[in-house]
Amino acid sequence: MVGAVAATLMLAAVAGCKPPTVVFEGEQETAARGRTILGRIGLPLPDSAVIEHATMERGLDDNARIVAVLPEAAWRPIATRLAARDPAAPPFSAEANAMLGPDAAGWAPRRAPGLRTIQRRWNDGGEVVNVGVAPAGAGRVRLFLFWHEL
């Protein structure tokens, strides 16, 4: 499979085309799990978002963590929506990064240079969403979304 991927990428480079998005085994499941979780939370991401990590823990208070990369232009309306939910609440800041919790397997907000985070009450105040955003290069951002029930 790796040889086929390399050949496809090389052909795209020679032809001057943008290389296709390559999905390796496991990534489709992560993306599907992430979209399901985002639907539960009520915070959809555009189709251009690539979900890199998605976990959900069920218990007394459910919680979920999602890491996604998307174009800055697709991120701006989401940021505006989050900020508008409670204009009196603190804006995105590096000081709020601790609300994303510690790094774990597949979840590494502490390693993201330029990370800024916002916290908002969600779904009638019975839930909280913490969203961190960091530059991901070439006009893209990486989102760290930590959602939990209260």
Secondary structure, DSSP 8 states (H G I E B T S, - for coil): -HHHHHHHHHHHHHTT--------TTHHHHHHHHHHHHHHHT----TT-EEEEEEEE-SSS-EEEEEEEEEHHHHHHHHHHHHHH-TTS--SBGGGGGGG---BTTB-GGG-TT-EEEEEEETTTTEEEEEEEEEEETTEEEEEEEEEE-
